[in-house]
C-alpha cells in the first residue's frame, strides 16, 4: 500500500520482539500465575540480539527508512531505545502500543500501518506473529513472517488474546 512520498524513501517496518530481540529468557514471567507483566518488560534490557533480524534491518537501510512497530507498551520506550542503541541499531522512529491499549497486536499494528501509509510508502513489514502477518497480508501489505525464532504460544497469547505486547 502506498502513500505520497514527499521525496522521502519508502519505509521498512520492523517488529522488535521475536524479530530483533530474543524474548525466550523472559517468557517464564508470562507462564507464571499470576502473570508478572512488569517483570517481563523490565527484563527486556537483557534480550539477546537476533542476528538474522539485525542483518535484515541493516540491509533494509540501504534503500529504505527503517521504523519500528512493536506491541511493547509506551512505558517501555526508554528501555527499548537503550536496548536498540546498545546493539548498534537506530533508536527510532519507534511506534509503540499505548499503555492502556489491550487490543490484539494485529489490530494495533494494522491501524499504525494505515496511519504511516498516509504519508509514506510501506516497502516491507517484518513481524514474527502469524496472526499479525495474516491480517496485514489480507490487507495487501508487503509483509513477511520472521521464522528464525520459534514463535511461542505464550507470546502469541500475550500479543493476541491479552493485547499486552
N, C-alpha and C positions, 0 to 999 in steps of 0.2 A: 504494500500500500504506500502511496506516495503523498507528500505534501509539497508546498512550494519550497524550493531550495534556498532562496535568498543568497545564492553564491556560496553556500556552505556545503561541506562534504556530507555524504549520507551517513546515517548512524548505524553502528554495530552495537547491539544491545546485549549485555551480558548479565545473567543472574550471578549471584555470588556463592551461596551455599550449594555444594554439590557440583559446581562448575569450576570455581576458583578455590573455594575453601573446603577442606576435608572436615566434615562435621562429625564423623563417626565417634570420636573420643568423647563427645558431649551428649550423645543420644540417650545415655542412661538416665539423664535428668528428666527426659520425657517419658521414659518407661517406668519411672517411679510413680507411686500413688501416695499422696497427690503429686501431680507433675510439678517440677521445680523450674518454672519458666525463667525466673530471674537468673538462676544458676546456669541454665542452658545458654542464655545470651551473654552473660558475663564471661563465660569460658571461651567465647568466640575469638578472643585475642590470642588464643593458643592454637588455633586451627592451622594445620599444615597446609601449605600451598599445593594445589593440584597442578602439576606441571603442564599437563595437556591443555587445561583451560588457560593458563598463563601464556603458553605458546600461541594459542589461537588468538588471544587478546592482542598480543604484541604484533602478530601478523596482520590483524584487522586494522591496526593503527596506520599502516602504510597507505590505505585508501579511504579510511572511514574515521569519523569522530566516534570514540567509544563512550557509551553511557552505561550505567548500571541500573538494573531493575530488579530489586530484591524485595522479598517479603519480610525482611527484618523490620522491626518497628523503629520508628523515627528516634526513639530514645537511645538507640544504639548507633547513632550517626558518628559520633566522635570515635568510638571504639572501632567501627568499621573503617573509617578513613585512616586511622592509625595503622590498622592491620594491612590495608592496601599499600600504604606508604612503606611499611616495614618490608613488604615483599616487592618493592620497586614497581608497583602498578600505579596508574593515575588514580587520584583520590576522588574524582568526580568527573562529570555530574553524577550524583547518586540519588536515584529515585527510590524512596523507602515507603513502607506502609505507615499510614498514620497510627499512632499508638492505640487509638480506640477502635480501629477498623478490624473486625474479625471475619470479614467475608473470605470465602475461598480464594487462594492465591490466583487462580485463573481469572477471576473477575477483576481483582485489583490490578493485575498486570495488563489485562485487556484494556481497561479504562485508561491506564497510564500510556500505553502504546497509542491509543487513539488520540490522546492529548499531544503526545510528541509528534505524531504524523501530521498534525495541523500545520506545522511549520518546517518539518524536515522529512526527508525520505528515509524510511526504515530499510536498510540494506539486508540486515540479518538480525535474528534473535537466537540466543543460545541459552537453553534452560534445561534443568535436569528433571523437572516434574512432568511426568507423562500427561497429567490432566491439563496442565498449563499448555504444553505443546499441542495437544489435541484441540483445545479451544482456539488457540491462536492460528493453528493450521486451518481449521474450519473457517476462520475469518479471512484467510488468504494471506496471512503474514508469512514472510520468509523465515521460518523457524526450524531449528534443529534440536533434537534431543541429545543432551550430553550423556554419554554412556560410560565414561571412564571411572565413575564411582557408582557401585551398585546402589540403586535407589532403595531407600529404606522405607518399609511400611510405617515405621514410627514417624519419620519425617513427612511422609505423604499425608498421614493423618493430621499432623500439625499444620501442614500447608492447606489442606483441602477441607477437612471436617471442622477443624478448630480455628482456622484463619489466623494463625499465630506467627508464621514465618514464610 
